[in-house]
Amino acid sequence: MSGRVILVVGGSSGICNELAKDLIAGGDRVIVTSRSQATADAVAAELGPNARGIALDVSEPEEIAGRLASVEQLDGLVLGAIERDANTIREYDIARARRLITLKLIGYTETVHALLDRLTPSVDTGIVLFGGRAKDAPYPGSTTVSTINGGVDGLMNTLAHELAPIRVNSLHPGIIGDSPFWAGKPEGVLAGYQGRTPGGELATMADIVDAAKFLLFNRGVSAHSLNVDRGWRIT
């Protein structure tokens, strides 16, 4: 056992659930969140005795502090709660945009604020903010997503200054071929994306897990924005 306790916001599913599994396998204790307490508890039970679940919706920032009141001292924090959105300028949906902006920029920030008294003030403590490659690889309908993921890097920089010696980094996945979202696409959808990487293969969830652990635990890395996409779009 490492003795470390890591909170993984969004750890009940997808890539962040894979990260939670890996951290536990390495000897860490993990707290995972879901919007539903029942889901959080079920996922924690699947992860085993070194996991527990908390109900948390970071798109409702006024409730975050209360939801996190039971969290003990932390050695790391991963903010990976996301929602997908296609919101074009011609058919702009203000409510959807507001929710997504609140979730990532205000929700992430308030989560850190609420936990400041329990984040060990040490260079060994890492915070990882999940963004995405849409920040500099836009697509039709990505206005909100691209803007927010760019904002994640701005948030990372300010937090790295204010919270030092705690380290703060951001992680921007590209198209993750074996993630639940992409693996379920119809046959042939991923082929065009694969052809745009130098090796003809897309990044995997294991690649993201390794990157997240690097940013969490490497004592020499702070205020770093890391793209993980196997060189997508350089060919």
C-alpha positions in Angstrom: 0.0 0.0 0.0 1.3 3.4 -0.9 -0.7 5.2 1.8 -1.9 7.8 -0.8 -5.5 8.8 -1.1 -6.6 10.1 -4.6 -10.0 11.6 -5.4 -11.0 10.9 -9.0 -14.0 13.2 -10.0 -15.8 11.4 -12.7 -14.2 8.1 -11.7 -17.3 6.0 -12.0 -17.1 5.5 -15.7 -14.9 5.7 -18.8 -11.3 6.6 -18.8 -11.3 7.9 -15.2 -12.7 4.6 -14.1 -9.7 2.9 -15.7 -7.5 5.3 -13.9 -9.2 4.5 -10.6 -8.6 0.7 -11.2 -4.9 1.3 -12.0 -4.3 3.5 -8.9 -5.9 0.9 -6.7 -3.8 -1.9 -8.3 -0.8 0.2 -7.5 -1.7 0.4 -3.8 -3.5 3.7 -3.6 -6.9 4.3 -2.0 -9.3 6.0 -4.3 -12.5 8.0 -3.9 -14.7 8.0 -7.0 -17.6 10.3 -7.8 -20.8 10.0 -9.8 -23.9 12.2 -9.9 -25.8 9.3 -8.3 -24.9 8.0 -4.9 -26.2 4.5 -5.9 -23.9 4.5 -8.9 -20.9 5.8 -6.9 -21.5 3.1 -4.3 -21.9 0.3 -6.9 -18.7 1.3 -8.7 -16.7 1.5 -5.4 -17.9 -2.0 -4.5 -16.6 -3.2 -7.8 -13.3 -1.5 -7.3 -12.9 -3.2 -3.9 -12.2 -2.3 -0.3 -9.7 0.5 -1.2 -12.4 2.5 -2.9 -15.4 4.5 -1.8 -18.0 6.5 -3.7 -19.4 10.0 -3.3 -22.3 11.7 -5.1 -21.1 14.9 -6.8 -22.3 17.0 -9.7 -19.7 19.6 -10.5 -22.2 21.4 -12.7 -24.0 22.4 -9.5 -21.1 24.3 -7.8 -23.1 25.6 -4.8 -23.5 22.0 -3.6 -19.8 20.9 -4.1 -18.5 21.8 -0.6 -21.2 20.0 1.2 -20.9 16.9 -1.0 -17.1 16.7 -0.3 -17.4 17.4 3.5 -16.6 13.7 4.3 -13.4 13.6 2.2 -10.3 13.0 4.3 -6.7 14.3 3.6 -5.8 13.9 0.0 -2.5 13.3 -1.8 -3.9 13.8 -5.3 -7.0 15.1 -7.2 -8.1 14.3 -10.7 -10.9 16.4 -12.2 -12.2 14.3 -15.1 -15.9 14.9 -15.1 -17.0 15.8 -18.6 -20.0 16.2 -20.8 -20.0 16.1 -24.6 -21.6 18.9 -26.6 -22.2 19.9 -30.2 -23.4 23.5 -30.1 -23.1 25.4 -33.4 -23.2 29.2 -33.7 -26.1 29.1 -36.0 -28.2 27.0 -33.6 -26.6 28.2 -30.4 -28.1 26.7 -27.2 -27.4 29.0 -24.3 -28.5 26.6 -21.6 -26.3 23.8 -22.9 -23.3 26.2 -23.2 -23.9 27.6 -19.7 -24.0 24.1 -18.2 -20.8 23.0 -19.8 -18.9 26.2 -18.9 -20.2 25.9 -15.3 -19.2 22.2 -15.1 -15.6 22.5 -16.2 -14.5 26.1 -15.3 -16.5 26.9 -12.2 -17.1 23.3 -11.0 -13.4 22.3 -11.3 -12.3 25.5 -9.5 -14.9 25.2 -6.7 -13.9 21.6 -6.2 -10.2 22.7 -5.6 -11.4 25.5 -3.4 -13.6 23.2 -1.3 -10.7 20.8 -0.8 -7.9 23.2 0.0 -7.8 22.3 3.7 -7.4 18.7 2.8 -4.9 18.8 -0.1 -1.5 18.2 1.5 0.7 21.3 0.8 3.6 19.4 -0.7 5.3 18.9 -4.1 4.2 15.3 -3.8 0.6 16.4 -4.2 -0.7 16.6 -7.8 -3.9 18.0 -9.3 -4.8 16.9 -12.9 -7.4 18.8 -14.9 -8.9 17.0 -17.9 -9.5 19.1 -21.0 -9.3 17.8 -24.6 -7.7 18.4 -28.0 -10.7 20.4 -29.2 -8.9 23.4 -27.5 -6.7 23.6 -30.6 -8.3 21.1 -33.0 -11.8 22.5 -33.4 -14.6 20.9 -35.4 -18.1 22.2 -36.4 -20.2 22.6 -33.2 -17.2 22.6 -30.9 -17.3 26.4 -30.0 -18.2 25.7 -26.4 -16.0 22.7 -26.0 -12.9 24.3 -27.6 -13.3 27.4 -25.5 -13.6 25.6 -22.3 -10.7 23.2 -22.9 -8.6 26.3 -23.7 -9.8 27.7 -20.5 -8.6 24.6 -18.6 -5.0 25.6 -19.4 -5.6 29.1 -18.1 -7.1 27.6 -14.9 -4.1 25.3 -14.6 -1.6 28.2 -14.8 -3.3 30.3 -12.1 -3.7 27.3 -9.8 -0.1 26.2 -10.2 0.9 29.7 -9.1 -1.5 30.0 -6.2 -1.2 26.5 -4.8 2.5 25.9 -5.0 4.2 23.7 -3.9 1.1 21.6 -4.9 1.5 20.8 -8.6 -1.2 21.4 -11.1 -1.2 20.1 -14.7 -3.7 19.6 -17.5 -4.3 16.5 -19.7 -5.9 16.8 -23.2 -6.8 13.4 -24.7 -7.4 13.2 -28.5 -9.6 10.5 -30.0 -9.3 7.5 -27.7 -10.1 4.5 -29.9 -11.0 2.0 -27.2 -12.9 4.4 -25.0 -16.7 3.7 -24.6 -17.6 6.7 -26.6 -15.4 6.0 -29.6 -15.4 2.2 -29.5 -19.1 2.1 -30.0 -19.0 4.1 -33.2 -20.2 2.3 -36.5 -17.6 0.3 -38.4 -15.3 2.6 -40.4 -15.8 5.8 -38.4 -12.4 5.5 -36.7 -10.5 4.5 -39.9 -10.2 8.1 -41.1 -8.9 9.3 -37.8 -6.3 6.4 -37.5 -4.9 7.4 -40.8 -4.0 10.9 -39.4 -1.6 9.5 -36.8 2.0 8.8 -37.8 1.7 5.1 -36.8 -1.8 4.6 -38.0 -3.1 3.8 -34.5 -5.2 5.9 -32.1 -4.3 6.6 -28.4 -5.8 4.2 -25.9 -7.3 4.5 -22.4 -4.1 2.9 -21.1 -2.2 5.8 -22.7 -4.4 8.3 -20.8 -4.0 6.4 -17.6 -0.2 6.4 -17.8 -0.2 10.2 -18.7 -2.5 11.0 -15.8 -0.3 9.1 -13.3 2.8 10.9 -14.7 1.2 14.3 -14.1 -0.1 13.3 -10.7 3.1 11.9 -9.3 6.2 13.3 -11.1 7.5 15.9 -8.7 9.2 17.9 -11.4 6.2 18.6 -13.5 3.8 21.5 -12.9 1.9 24.0 -15.1 2.3 21.6 -18.0 -0.4 21.0 -20.7 -0.1 17.5 -22.1 -1.7 16.3 -25.3 -2.1 12.6 -25.6 -3.1 11.6 -29.2 -0.2 9.7 -30.7 0.7 12.6 -32.9 -2.8 12.9 -34.4 -3.0 15.6 -37.2 0.7 16.1 -37.8 0.6 13.8 -40.9 
